[in-house]
């Protein structure tokens, strides 16, 4: 490839970075010092401050994937994940909330128009929480369903006025098989049980949601894995290519990408610490071979993981724009790669913290919190690396795919 061809390829790769997109990313970047200053208190309180949510809203960050007809920016997912990584440099809990809550405007855009009117009719900035585990019990009644259940891990739920909840319903093809369905409920139909007291990501406030026999109209449901026009009726109004991307391809990085930004922030903090820290025995941290190795290997891993993230989304966007479906093998590999992020970043956060020695484990070292946050992120079901690695391996070795979301 000659210089001109390489330049053209580079321009195409980064074509999503419009001036508007760069501006949004810069607004997120400007928040990093404030997020870092609030992070330790958020960790202690078990929630990020309302002030942070308000600042993200005023900066338009929650509108990145929202349909244009509702005042959203309807941008490339790579912009969304670039924003998330910037936020994570200051506070991974904030970035985790953004990854989860910020992606919901995209899914609401797939619901029938009446559901969009219900949520955004009065205020297009209204936010939605979620917990997709299919634990809800739904009974079919006239016009919709009677719905009950209990769900765990609803990130940022106290900052939202609606919620997406998972349940199972028979497929509409008459086969009798069950499929995952997302139910949309207003705050008046559920209660939040405050029980989030965990190792890391404490600021996410990922409490339980409880629903007791409420009515959910049919138009507030969406067949999560049905990527057809019939399964995504919101495409009738939201006609852009963004809403042609399958559910998993949008969501699979929502709970892993914050780990990348958090590791990047940890690397910068580590470099600053090493420049001036002298241990109790008079040894300079910057001269320690363990510190030199840890920062280099973490930087290499971060670079590789980010390259894969953006390369994979270039493929996803291309497929959505051209109307093709990525091959199953590629989809399974992308899923495994997304789940691998917390595992690898967790390893390198561990090595950086180890290189800080005993004094690095005090709470005033942000690396200590990043270590806990990333390892908490690894526990999310979507980050079950072993399961998704095996799913890809089984497929390429000739065993039928059993992963319904891919």
C-alpha positions as CSV (number, residue, x, y, z in Angstrom):
1,X,0.0,0.0,0.0
2,X,1.6,3.3,-1.0
3,X,1.4,6.5,0.9
4,X,-1.7,7.9,-0.8
5,X,-3.6,4.6,-0.4
6,X,-2.6,4.4,3.2
7,X,-3.8,8.0,3.8
8,X,-7.1,7.2,2.2
9,X,-7.5,4.1,4.3
10,X,-6.6,6.1,7.5
11,X,-9.2,8.8,6.6
12,X,-11.9,6.2,6.1
13,X,-11.1,4.4,9.3
14,X,-11.5,7.7,11.3
15,X,-14.4,9.1,9.2
16,X,-16.6,8.9,12.2
17,X,-14.6,11.6,14.0
18,X,-16.6,14.5,12.6
19,X,-16.1,18.0,14.2
20,X,-19.3,17.4,16.2
21,X,-18.0,14.0,17.4
22,X,-14.6,15.5,18.4
23,X,-16.4,18.2,20.3
24,X,-18.4,15.6,22.3
25,X,-15.3,13.6,23.2
26,X,-13.5,16.8,24.2
27,X,-16.5,17.7,26.5
28,X,-16.1,14.3,28.2
29,X,-12.3,14.8,28.4
30,X,-12.8,18.2,30.2
31,X,-14.7,16.4,33.0
32,X,-11.8,14.1,33.9
33,X,-10.3,16.3,36.7
34,X,-13.7,16.9,38.3
35,X,-14.6,13.2,38.2
36,X,-11.2,12.2,39.7
37,X,-11.7,14.7,42.5
38,X,-15.1,13.2,43.3
39,X,-14.2,9.5,42.8
40,X,-13.1,8.6,46.3
41,X,-16.2,10.2,47.9
42,X,-18.4,8.4,45.4
43,X,-16.7,5.1,46.4
44,X,-17.4,5.8,50.0
45,X,-21.0,6.9,49.4
46,X,-21.9,4.1,47.1
47,X,-23.1,6.5,44.4
48,X,-21.8,9.2,42.2
49,X,-23.2,12.7,42.9
50,X,-26.2,14.0,41.1
51,X,-23.9,16.9,40.0
52,X,-21.9,14.5,37.8
53,X,-25.1,13.1,36.1
54,X,-26.2,16.7,35.5
55,X,-22.9,17.7,34.0
56,X,-23.0,14.7,31.7
57,X,-26.5,15.6,30.6
58,X,-25.6,19.2,30.0
59,X,-22.6,18.1,27.9
60,X,-25.0,16.1,25.7
61,X,-23.2,12.8,26.5
62,X,-26.4,10.8,26.9
63,X,-27.5,11.9,23.5
64,X,-24.7,10.3,21.5
65,X,-26.7,7.2,20.5
66,X,-30.2,8.9,20.8
67,X,-32.3,9.2,17.6
68,X,-32.0,12.6,15.9
69,X,-35.8,13.0,15.9
70,X,-35.6,13.2,19.7
71,X,-32.8,15.7,19.8
72,X,-30.1,13.1,19.8
73,X,-26.8,13.1,17.9
74,X,-27.2,9.5,16.4
75,X,-23.5,9.1,16.2
76,X,-21.2,6.2,15.4
77,X,-20.8,3.8,18.4
78,X,-17.0,4.5,18.3
79,X,-17.8,8.0,19.5
80,X,-19.9,6.6,22.3
81,X,-17.1,4.3,23.5
82,X,-14.4,7.1,23.1
83,X,-16.5,9.2,25.4
84,X,-16.8,6.3,27.9
85,X,-13.1,5.8,28.0
86,X,-12.4,9.5,28.7
87,X,-14.9,9.4,31.6
88,X,-13.2,6.3,33.0
89,X,-9.9,8.0,33.2
90,X,-11.4,10.1,36.0
91,X,-13.9,7.7,37.6
92,X,-14.7,4.2,36.4
93,X,-18.0,4.1,38.2
94,X,-19.1,7.2,36.3
95,X,-18.0,5.6,33.0
96,X,-19.8,2.3,33.9
97,X,-23.0,4.2,34.5
98,X,-22.5,6.0,31.2
99,X,-21.9,2.8,29.3
100,X,-25.1,1.3,30.6
101,X,-27.5,4.2,30.8
102,X,-26.1,6.0,27.8
103,X,-26.7,3.1,25.5
104,X,-30.4,2.8,26.3
105,X,-31.6,5.7,24.0
106,X,-30.4,3.5,21.1
107,X,-32.6,0.6,22.2
108,X,-35.6,2.8,22.9
109,X,-35.3,3.9,19.3
110,X,-36.2,0.3,18.3
111,X,-39.4,0.3,20.3
112,X,-42.7,1.3,18.8
113,X,-43.1,5.0,18.5
114,X,-45.7,5.2,21.3
115,X,-43.1,3.9,23.7
116,X,-40.7,6.6,22.6
117,X,-43.5,9.1,23.1
118,X,-44.2,7.8,26.6
119,X,-40.6,8.3,27.7
120,X,-39.4,11.3,25.7
121,X,-42.7,13.1,25.0
122,X,-42.3,15.6,27.8
123,X,-38.6,15.5,28.2
124,X,-36.3,14.1,25.6
125,X,-33.5,13.9,28.2
126,X,-35.4,11.4,30.3
127,X,-33.0,8.5,31.3
128,X,-33.6,4.7,31.4
129,X,-31.9,2.2,33.7
130,X,-31.9,-1.6,33.1
131,X,-31.3,-5.1,34.2
132,X,-31.8,-7.6,31.4
133,X,-31.7,-10.9,33.3
134,X,-34.9,-12.8,32.1
135,X,-36.3,-13.2,35.6
136,X,-39.6,-11.4,35.1
137,X,-42.8,-13.4,35.0
138,X,-45.2,-12.1,32.3
139,X,-48.8,-13.2,31.9
140,X,-50.5,-12.3,28.7
141,X,-53.7,-10.1,29.2
142,X,-55.7,-7.9,26.9
143,X,-53.5,-5.2,25.5
144,X,-50.3,-6.4,27.1
145,X,-49.0,-8.3,30.1
146,X,-49.2,-8.6,33.9
147,X,-45.6,-8.4,35.0
148,X,-43.7,-9.3,38.2
149,X,-40.2,-10.1,39.4
150,X,-37.0,-9.1,41.1
151,X,-33.8,-8.2,39.2
152,X,-30.3,-7.4,40.5
153,X,-27.6,-5.1,39.4
154,X,-29.5,-2.1,38.0
155,X,-26.7,0.4,37.4
156,X,-27.5,4.0,38.0
157,X,-31.1,3.3,38.7
158,X,-31.6,6.1,41.1
159,X,-30.6,8.6,38.4
160,X,-33.3,7.3,36.0
161,X,-37.1,7.5,35.7
162,X,-37.7,4.4,33.6
163,X,-36.2,0.9,33.4
164,X,-35.7,-1.9,30.9
165,X,-36.3,-5.3,32.5
166,X,-35.8,-8.8,31.0
167,X,-38.3,-11.5,30.7
168,X,-39.3,-14.5,28.5
169,X,-42.2,-14.7,26.1
170,X,-43.2,-17.3,23.5
171,X,-42.0,-16.5,20.0
172,X,-44.6,-15.1,17.7
173,X,-43.9,-17.8,15.1
174,X,-46.1,-20.3,17.0
175,X,-43.2,-22.7,17.7
176,X,-43.7,-22.5,21.4
177,X,-40.0,-21.6,22.0
178,X,-39.3,-18.8,24.4
179,X,-37.3,-15.7,23.5
180,X,-35.8,-12.8,25.5
181,X,-38.0,-9.7,25.7
182,X,-37.2,-6.2,27.1
183,X,-40.1,-4.7,29.1
184,X,-40.2,-0.9,29.6
185,X,-41.6,0.4,32.9
186,X,-42.0,3.9,34.5
187,X,-40.6,4.6,37.9
188,X,-44.1,4.4,39.4
189,X,-44.3,0.7,38.6
190,X,-41.2,-0.5,40.4
191,X,-39.2,0.1,43.5
192,X,-35.5,0.2,44.1
193,X,-34.1,-1.9,46.9
194,X,-30.9,-0.3,48.1
195,X,-28.5,-3.2,48.6
196,X,-25.4,-2.3,46.6
197,X,-22.4,-2.8,49.0
198,X,-19.6,-4.5,47.1
199,X,-15.9,-4.6,46.4
200,X,-15.6,-2.2,43.5
201,X,-17.6,0.0,41.2
202,X,-19.3,1.1,44.3
203,X,-20.3,4.5,42.8
204,X,-22.5,2.8,40.2
205,X,-25.4,2.2,42.7
206,X,-26.4,-1.0,41.0
207,X,-29.3,-1.8,43.2
208,X,-32.1,-4.4,42.9
209,X,-35.4,-3.7,41.1
210,X,-38.7,-5.1,42.4
211,X,-42.0,-5.2,40.4
212,X,-45.3,-6.5,41.8
213,X,-48.0,-7.4,39.3
214,X,-48.1,-4.3,37.1
215,X,-49.6,-3.9,33.7
216,X,-47.1,-3.4,30.8
217,X,-48.8,-2.5,27.5
218,X,-47.7,-4.4,24.4
219,X,-46.1,-1.3,22.9
220,X,-43.6,-1.1,25.8
221,X,-42.0,-4.5,24.9
222,X,-39.3,-5.3,22.4
223,X,-38.1,-8.7,21.2
224,X,-34.5,-8.2,22.2
225,X,-32.8,-10.6,19.7
226,X,-35.2,-10.2,16.8
227,X,-33.2,-8.0,14.5
228,X,-35.9,-7.9,11.8
229,X,-38.0,-4.8,11.0
230,X,-40.9,-6.5,12.6
231,X,-38.9,-7.0,15.8
232,X,-37.6,-3.4,15.7
233,X,-40.7,-1.4,14.9
234,X,-38.9,1.9,15.8
235,X,-37.0,1.7,12.5
236,X,-40.1,3.0,10.8
237,X,-39.3,6.4,12.3
238,X,-35.6,6.1,13.1
239,X,-34.4,5.1,9.7
240,X,-30.7,5.6,10.1
241,X,-28.1,2.8,9.8
242,X,-27.3,3.1,13.5
243,X,-30.6,1.3,14.3
244,X,-29.7,-1.6,11.9
245,X,-26.9,-2.8,14.2
246,X,-27.9,-6.0,16.2
247,X,-28.5,-5.6,19.9
248,X,-25.4,-7.5,21.1
249,X,-23.1,-5.5,18.8
250,X,-24.1,-2.3,20.5
251,X,-24.2,-3.6,24.1
252,X,-21.3,-6.1,24.2
253,X,-18.8,-3.3,25.0
254,X,-20.9,-1.3,27.4
255,X,-19.6,-3.2,30.4
256,X,-16.0,-3.7,29.3
257,X,-14.9,-0.5,27.7
258,X,-14.8,1.5,31.0
259,X,-11.9,-0.9,32.0
260,X,-9.8,0.5,29.1
261,X,-10.2,4.1,30.2
262,X,-9.6,3.2,33.8
263,X,-6.4,1.4,32.9
264,X,-5.3,4.3,30.9
265,X,-5.9,6.7,33.8
266,X,-4.0,4.2,36.1
267,X,-1.0,4.2,33.8
268,X,-0.9,8.0,33.9
269,X,-1.2,8.1,37.6
270,X,1.5,5.4,37.9
271,X,3.9,7.4,35.8
272,X,3.3,10.5,38.0
273,X,3.8,8.5,41.2
274,X,6.9,6.8,40.0
275,X,8.5,10.1,39.0
276,X,8.8,11.3,42.6
277,X,8.2,8.4,44.9
278,X,11.1,7.0,47.0
279,X,10.5,3.9,49.0
280,X,11.2,3.4,52.7
281,X,14.5,1.8,51.9
282,X,15.6,4.8,49.8
283,X,14.9,3.2,46.4
284,X,13.4,5.3,43.6
285,X,10.3,3.8,42.2
286,X,11.2,4.9,38.6
287,X,14.4,2.8,38.9
288,X,12.6,-0.4,39.9
289,X,12.6,-3.0,37.1
290,X,9.2,-4.2,38.3
291,X,7.8,-0.7,37.8
292,X,9.4,-0.3,34.4
293,X,8.1,-3.7,33.2
294,X,4.6,-3.1,34.6
295,X,4.1,0.3,32.9
296,X,5.4,-0.9,29.6
297,X,3.3,-4.1,29.5
298,X,0.2,-2.2,30.6
299,X,0.7,0.3,27.8
300,X,1.2,-2.4,25.2
301,X,-1.9,-4.2,26.3
302,X,-4.0,-1.0,26.3
303,X,-2.9,-0.1,22.8
304,X,-3.7,-3.6,21.5
305,X,-7.1,-3.7,23.1
306,X,-8.1,-0.3,21.9
307,X,-7.1,-1.1,18.3
308,X,-9.3,-4.2,18.4
309,X,-12.2,-2.3,19.8
310,X,-12.2,0.3,17.0
311,X,-11.3,-2.2,14.3
312,X,-14.3,-4.4,15.3
313,X,-16.7,-1.4,15.3
314,X,-15.5,-0.4,11.9
315,X,-16.7,-3.8,10.7
316,X,-20.0,-3.5,12.6
317,X,-20.7,-0.1,11.2
318,X,-19.8,-1.2,7.7
319,X,-22.2,-4.2,8.0
320,X,-25.0,-1.9,9.2
321,X,-24.5,0.6,6.4
322,X,-24.4,-2.1,3.7
323,X,-27.1,-4.3,5.1
324,X,-25.0,-7.4,5.5
325,X,-24.7,-9.7,8.5
326,X,-21.2,-10.5,9.9
327,X,-20.3,-14.2,9.7
328,X,-21.1,-16.1,12.9
329,X,-17.4,-16.9,13.5
330,X,-16.6,-13.2,13.4
331,X,-19.5,-12.3,15.8
332,X,-18.4,-15.0,18.3
333,X,-14.8,-13.8,18.1
334,X,-15.9,-10.2,18.7
335,X,-17.9,-11.3,21.7
336,X,-15.0,-13.1,23.2
337,X,-12.7,-10.2,22.6
338,X,-15.1,-7.8,24.4
339,X,-15.3,-10.1,27.4
340,X,-11.5,-10.4,27.4
341,X,-11.0,-6.7,28.2
342,X,-11.7,-6.8,31.9
343,X,-9.5,-10.0,32.3
344,X,-6.5,-8.4,30.7
345,X,-6.9,-4.9,32.1
346,X,-7.4,-6.5,35.6
347,X,-4.1,-8.3,35.2
348,X,-2.3,-5.1,34.3
349,X,-4.0,-3.1,37.1
350,X,-2.8,-5.8,39.5
351,X,0.8,-5.5,38.2
352,X,0.8,-1.7,38.4
353,X,-0.5,-1.9,42.0
354,X,2.0,-4.5,42.9
355,X,4.8,-2.3,41.6
356,X,3.6,0.5,43.9
357,X,4.5,-1.8,46.9
358,X,2.9,-1.6,50.3
359,X,2.4,2.2,50.2
360,X,0.4,1.9,47.1
361,X,-2.4,0.1,48.8
362,X,-3.6,3.1,50.8
363,X,-6.9,4.6,49.8
364,X,-5.3,7.8,48.7
365,X,-3.8,6.0,45.7
366,X,-6.3,6.0,42.9
367,X,-4.8,2.8,41.6
368,X,-6.2,0.9,44.5
369,X,-9.7,1.9,43.5
370,X,-9.1,1.1,39.8
371,X,-7.9,-2.4,40.8
372,X,-11.1,-3.0,42.7
373,X,-13.3,-1.5,40.0
374,X,-11.9,-3.5,37.2
375,X,-12.1,-6.8,39.2
376,X,-15.7,-5.9,40.1
377,X,-16.4,-5.4,36.4
378,X,-15.0,-8.8,35.6
379,X,-17.9,-10.4,37.6
380,X,-20.6,-9.1,35.1
381,X,-22.1,-12.0,33.2
382,X,-21.2,-10.3,29.9
383,X,-17.5,-10.4,30.9
384,X,-17.5,-14.1,31.6
385,X,-14.4,-14.6,29.5
386,X,-14.2,-18.3,29.8
387,X,-17.8,-18.8,28.6
388,X,-17.3,-16.6,25.5
389,X,-13.9,-17.9,24.7
390,X,-15.2,-21.5,24.8
391,X,-18.2,-20.5,22.6
392,X,-15.9,-19.3,19.9
393,X,-13.6,-22.3,20.2
394,X,-16.5,-24.7,20.1
395,X,-17.8,-23.2,16.9
396,X,-14.5,-23.2,15.0
397,X,-14.0,-26.8,16.1
398,X,-17.4,-27.8,14.6
399,X,-19.8,-27.7,17.6
400,X,-23.1,-25.9,16.9
401,X,-23.4,-22.4,18.5
402,X,-25.4,-22.3,21.7
403,X,-25.0,-18.5,22.4
404,X,-28.4,-16.9,21.8
405,X,-27.3,-13.3,21.9
406,X,-24.7,-13.8,19.1
